[in-house]
């Protein structure tokens, strides 16, 4: 049934037309403030009349609703300008909040690093084997691959095969550090160490936002544990060089909802890496490299290396189910072709994580090393058909003759996660 406008509605609509005509504006540009001022000053309405108009406007959905019901709502130039200004204002507000959050993070990061450094400085670095002399010739480079650590996973044994919380993850890392420091001690004086931090340091919040520890705890946890590992390595190796890559679990989902295809370094992983870089600044034999590329590269004894997390850049598929050797070799050749076109020597060693399955593939285009994950199977992995895994990390040696010499997958057995002695080597994270 059609509703006829009330006398008061007709009166207000008429006043809208007169106001726009007198003010020289289109109805679509009329604002509530301008209209009320017109009623009060030009039409000389008293307080009672103005109150009646305001109440009636509220009943009919406001001035804009009434105005647009009787006058054209076609946008005017001022409407476009207003909307542009609103869009710009929204961007400025978002940037301002982002800058404030960044400043707040950096302030908090500085406080945390100060506390972490103070806490760690009170604790003697454990001696796990032979320490190196610094003034000796280097004939070997040992590379430790640390990726897919997933700190902060907080796996519940009522849901998955193994408990994996703060103590277990610290023991898992400690078991790797012990074997690193015991590796070929008779050649320690002639060896240098590279540590590749290959991403997925934390569990993150990408599959289920309620799973695992809060992100702030995950980041602090990762920083705390990795700092201890690097300090121990620095005591046992004359030179330690750290290279850093971002994964998919430690990306910033507010920017990279899915894969990080551009500026991958803009991530939660980089926050941890920068914190570590600040915290080890006093160690003269440690260098931390945080490239803006999605991959890390270095050359050892003339052997170029290319290392990336494995979700972008070099995607080798899923070794747990199927290996397409030809596709992997083709990708490596394409990467090397681009390198050769720049007048550089092709990569001889390619390293990735991400896939949670350890593997070494000597291919025509180069040798590929796939690093296993350090965590046991979680609920997500079980839900997609992976009931078993073999957690571990990778260590390999390079010399003048061999781009990849002695290579070892250092697997983490369930008993290691119960070894209380390992908790004395890497202290579990407790709190901020």
C-alpha positions in Angstrom: 0.0 0.0 0.0 1.4 3.4 -1.0 2.0 5.8 1.9 1.3 9.5 1.4 3.7 12.0 2.9 2.6 13.7 6.1 2.1 17.5 6.2 5.3 17.8 8.2 7.2 15.7 5.7 6.0 17.9 2.9 7.0 21.0 4.9 10.5 19.7 5.5 10.9 18.6 1.8 9.9 22.0 0.7 12.4 23.6 3.1 15.1 21.3 1.7 14.4 22.7 -1.8 14.4 26.3 -0.6 17.6 25.7 1.4 19.5 24.2 -1.6 18.3 27.0 -3.9 19.3 29.8 -1.5 22.7 28.1 -0.7 23.4 27.3 -4.3 24.1 23.6 -3.7 22.6 20.4 -5.0 20.4 18.4 -2.7 22.9 15.6 -2.6 25.4 18.0 -1.0 23.1 19.2 1.7 24.3 18.3 5.2 22.3 18.2 8.4 24.3 21.1 9.9 23.6 23.4 6.9 19.9 22.5 6.9 19.4 23.1 10.6 21.2 26.4 10.4 19.0 27.4 7.5 15.8 26.5 9.4 17.0 28.5 12.4 18.5 31.6 10.8 16.6 32.0 7.5 13.2 30.5 8.2 13.4 31.7 11.8 12.0 28.5 13.4 11.8 28.6 17.2 13.2 25.9 19.5 9.9 24.0 19.6 9.6 23.8 15.8 13.3 22.7 15.4 12.7 20.0 18.0 9.7 18.8 16.0 11.7 18.7 12.8 14.6 16.8 14.4 12.2 14.2 15.9 10.4 13.7 12.6 13.7 13.3 10.7 14.7 10.6 13.2 11.4 8.8 12.6 11.8 8.8 8.8 15.4 7.6 8.9 17.3 10.9 8.9 17.8 13.9 6.6 19.7 11.8 4.0 17.0 9.3 3.7 14.3 11.9 3.3 16.3 14.0 1.0 17.2 11.1 -1.3 13.5 10.0 -1.4 12.4 13.3 -3.0 15.4 14.7 -4.8 18.0 13.3 -7.2 20.8 11.4 -5.6 23.1 11.7 -8.6 26.6 12.5 -7.4 28.0 16.0 -7.8 31.6 16.9 -8.1 31.7 17.7 -4.4 30.4 14.2 -3.7 33.3 12.7 -5.6 35.7 15.0 -3.8 34.3 14.0 -0.5 34.5 10.3 -1.2 38.1 10.7 -2.4 39.0 12.6 0.8 37.3 9.8 2.8 39.4 7.2 1.0 42.6 9.2 1.6 41.7 9.7 5.2 41.1 6.0 5.7 44.5 5.2 4.2 46.2 7.9 6.3 44.5 6.6 9.5 45.6 3.0 8.7 49.2 4.2 8.0 49.2 6.2 11.2 48.0 3.2 13.2 50.6 1.0 11.5 53.4 3.5 12.3 52.2 3.7 15.9 52.1 -0.1 16.1 55.6 -0.4 14.5 57.0 2.2 17.0 55.3 0.4 19.8 56.8 -2.9 18.6 60.3 -1.5 18.3 60.1 0.0 21.7 58.8 -3.3 23.1 61.4 -5.2 21.1 64.2 -3.1 22.6 62.9 -3.7 26.1 62.6 -7.5 25.5 66.1 -7.7 23.9 67.5 -5.8 26.8 65.9 -8.2 29.3 66.8 -11.3 27.2 70.5 -10.2 26.9 70.6 -9.4 30.6 69.0 -12.8 31.5 71.3 -14.7 29.2 74.4 -12.8 30.3 73.9 -14.2 33.8 74.1 -17.7 32.5 77.4 -19.3 31.4 77.3 -20.7 27.9 77.4 -24.6 28.1 80.6 -26.2 26.8 79.5 -29.2 24.7 82.8 -30.1 23.0 86.0 -28.6 21.6 86.1 -24.8 21.1 87.9 -23.5 18.1 91.0 -21.4 17.8 90.4 -18.2 15.8 93.8 -17.8 14.0 93.7 -20.9 11.9 93.2 -21.4 8.2 89.7 -22.4 7.1 89.5 -25.6 5.0 85.9 -26.6 5.7 82.5 -24.9 6.1 79.7 -26.7 8.0 76.1 -25.7 7.3 73.4 -26.3 9.8 69.9 -26.1 8.3 67.2 -24.9 10.8 63.8 -24.6 9.4 60.2 -25.6 10.2 60.8 -25.3 13.9 57.2 -24.3 14.6 57.9 -22.9 18.0 54.8 -22.3 20.1 52.9 -25.3 18.6 51.8 -26.5 22.0 50.8 -30.0 20.8 48.4 -31.8 23.1 49.1 -35.6 23.5 45.3 -36.1 23.9 44.9 -35.1 20.2 48.2 -36.1 18.6 50.9 -38.8 19.2 53.3 -36.7 21.2 53.3 -33.9 23.7 55.3 -31.0 22.3 55.3 -27.8 24.3 57.9 -25.4 25.7 60.1 -28.1 27.3 59.9 -30.5 24.4 60.8 -27.9 21.7 63.8 -26.7 23.8 65.0 -30.3 24.2 64.6 -30.9 20.4 66.7 -27.9 19.6 69.2 -28.8 22.3 69.7 -32.2 20.8 70.5 -30.6 17.4 73.0 -28.2 19.1 74.7 -31.0 20.9 75.3 -32.9 17.7 76.5 -29.8 16.0 79.1 -29.1 18.6 80.3 -32.7 18.6 80.6 -32.8 14.8 84.2 -33.6 13.7 85.9 -32.0 16.6 89.2 -33.0 15.2 88.7 -30.6 12.4 87.1 -27.8 14.5 90.1 -25.4 14.2 89.9 -25.4 10.4 86.1 -25.1 10.2 83.6 -22.3 10.0 79.9 -22.5 10.6 76.9 -21.3 8.6 73.5 -21.4 10.2 70.6 -21.1 7.8 67.4 -20.1 9.5 65.0 -21.2 6.8 61.6 -19.9 8.0 58.5 -21.3 9.8 60.2 -20.5 13.1 56.8 -20.3 14.7 53.6 -22.2 14.3 51.8 -19.0 13.5 48.1 -18.6 13.0 47.5 -19.6 9.4 45.4 -22.8 9.6 43.5 -22.1 12.7 43.8 -18.9 14.7 43.0 -20.6 18.0 45.7 -23.3 17.7 49.1 -22.8 19.4 50.4 -20.1 21.8 49.5 -16.4 21.2 51.7 -15.0 18.4 53.5 -12.6 20.8 54.6 -15.7 22.9 55.6 -17.6 19.8 57.9 -14.8 18.6 59.4 -14.3 22.1 59.8 -18.1 22.4 61.6 -18.4 19.0 63.9 -15.5 19.8 64.8 -16.9 23.2 65.6 -20.4 22.0 67.5 -19.4 18.8 69.6 -16.9 20.7 70.8 -19.6 23.1 71.6 -21.9 20.2 73.6 -19.2 18.4 75.5 -18.2 21.6 76.5 -21.9 22.1 77.6 -22.2 18.5 79.6 -19.0 18.8 81.6 -20.6 21.7 82.4 -23.7 19.7 83.1 -22.3 16.2 85.6 -19.6 15.3 83.2 -17.9 12.9 79.4 -18.2 12.7 77.4 -16.7 9.8 73.7 -16.7 10.0 71.4 -16.4 6.9 67.7 -15.8 7.3 64.7 -16.7 5.2 60.9 -16.2 5.8 58.5 -19.1 5.6 54.7 -19.4 5.2 53.8 -19.9 8.9 55.8 -16.9 10.0 54.5 -14.5 7.3 52.3 -11.6 8.3 48.7 -12.8 7.3 47.4 -9.2 7.6 49.4 -8.5 4.4 50.1 -11.9 2.9 46.8 -13.7 3.3 48.1 -16.6 1.2 51.7 -17.1 -0.2 53.9 -14.1 0.2 54.7 -13.3 -3.4 56.2 -9.8 -3.0 58.3 -8.4 -0.2 58.4 -11.7 1.6 60.7 -10.2 4.1 57.8 -8.2 5.5 57.1 -10.9 8.0 57.0 -12.0 11.7 60.2 -14.0 11.0 62.1 -10.8 10.2 61.1 -9.4 13.5 62.7 -12.4 15.2 65.8 -12.2 12.9 66.3 -8.5 13.7 65.9 -9.1 17.4 68.6 -11.8 17.2 70.8 -9.5 15.2 70.6 -6.8 17.9 71.1 -9.4 20.7 74.3 -10.9 19.2 75.9 -7.6 18.2 78.4 -8.0 21.0 79.7 -11.4 19.7 82.6 -10.6 17.3 82.5 -13.9 15.5 78.8 -13.8 14.7 77.3 -12.1 11.6 73.5 -12.1 10.9 72.4 -11.5 7.3 68.7 -10.7 6.6 68.3 -10.3 2.8 65.3 -8.7 1.3 65.2 -11.4 -1.4 63.0 -14.4 -0.8 66.1 -16.6 -0.9 69.6 -16.6 0.7 72.8 -17.1 -1.3 76.4 -17.6 -0.4 79.5 -19.1 -1.8 81.8 -21.6 0.0 85.1 -22.4 -1.6 83.8 -21.4 -4.9 80.5 -23.4 -4.6 77.5 -21.1 -4.9 74.5 -22.0 -2.7 70.8 -21.1 -3.1 68.5 -21.5 -0.1 64.8 -20.6 0.2 62.0 -21.8 2.4 60.3 -23.8 -0.4 56.8 -22.4 -0.6 58.0 -19.9 -3.2 60.9 -19.5 -5.6 61.8 -23.2 -5.8 58.8 -25.4 -5.3 59.7 -29.1 -5.3 56.3 -30.5 -4.7 55.4 -33.0 -1.9 58.2 -35.6 -1.3 55.9 -37.4 1.1 53.7 -38.5 -1.8 55.3 -38.0 -5.2 58.6 -36.7 -6.6 58.8 -35.2 -10.0 62.5 -35.2 -10.6 62.2 -33.6 -14.1 60.1 -30.7 -12.8 62.5 -30.1 -9.9 65.6 -30.2 -12.1 63.8 -27.9 -14.6 63.2 -25.3 -11.9 66.8 -25.4 -10.8 68.0 -25.0 -14.3 65.8 -22.0 -14.8 67.1 -20.4 -11.7 70.7 -21.1 -12.8 70.0 -19.8 -16.3 69.0 -16.4 -14.8 72.1 -16.4 -12.7 74.3 -17.3 -15.7 72.7 -14.5 -17.7 74.0 -12.1 -15.1 77.5 -13.4 -15.6 77.6 -15.5 -12.4 78.5 -19.1 -11.7 75.4 -21.4 -11.5 74.4 -22.6 -8.1 75.7 -26.0 -7.1 73.6 -26.5 -3.9 69.9 -25.8 -3.5 68.3 -26.0 0.0 64.6 -25.9 1.0 62.5 -26.6 4.0 58.7 -26.4 4.1 58.0 -30.0 3.1 58.7 -31.7 6.4 60.5 -34.6 4.7 64.3 -34.9 4.7 65.9 -35.8 1.4 69.1 -35.3 -0.6 68.8 -35.4 -4.4 72.0 -35.0 -6.5 70.5 -33.8 -9.8 72.1 -32.6 -13.1 71.3 -28.9 -12.3 72.7 -29.2 -8.8 72.3 -30.9 -5.5 69.0 -30.4 -3.7 68.8 -30.8 0.1 65.3 -30.9 1.7 65.3 -30.2 5.4 62.8 -32.1 7.6 60.7 -30.4 10.2 61.7 -30.3 13.9 58.1 -30.8 15.2 56.2 -34.1 15.4 52.9 -34.5 13.5 50.3 -32.0 14.5 46.5 -32.0 14.2 46.5 -30.3 10.8 49.0 -32.9 9.3 46.9 -35.8 10.6 43.7 -34.3 9.2 45.2 -34.2 5.7 46.6 -37.8 5.9 50.0 -37.6 7.5 49.9 -39.8 10.5 53.7 -40.3 10.7 56.7 -38.1 10.4 60.4 -38.2 11.2 61.4 -34.9 12.8 65.0 -33.7 12.5 67.3 -31.1 11.0 70.2 -31.3 8.5 74.0 -30.7 8.7 76.4 -30.9 5.8 80.0 -30.1 5.2 81.7 -28.3 2.3 85.3 -28.1 1.2 87.2 -27.2 -2.0 86.5 -30.5 -3.7 82.9 -31.1 -2.5 80.0 -28.7 -2.6 78.2 -31.2 -0.4 80.5 -33.6 1.5 79.5 -35.3 4.7 75.7 -34.9 5.0 73.7 -35.9 8.1 70.1 -35.9 8.9 70.0 -35.4 12.7 66.7 -37.0 13.6 64.9 -36.3 16.8 63.6 -39.5 18.5 60.7 -39.4 21.0 63.0 -40.3 24.0 65.0 -37.1 23.3 61.9 -35.0 24.1 61.9 -36.6 27.6 65.6 -36.1 28.3 65.7 -33.6 31.2 69.5 -33.1 30.7 68.8 -31.3 27.4 66.7 -28.7 29.2 69.9 -27.6 30.9 71.6 -26.8 27.6 68.7 -24.8 26.0 66.5 -23.3 28.6 62.8 -23.5 27.8 60.9 -20.2 27.3 58.9 -19.2 30.4 57.6 -15.6 30.0 58.3 -12.2 28.8 
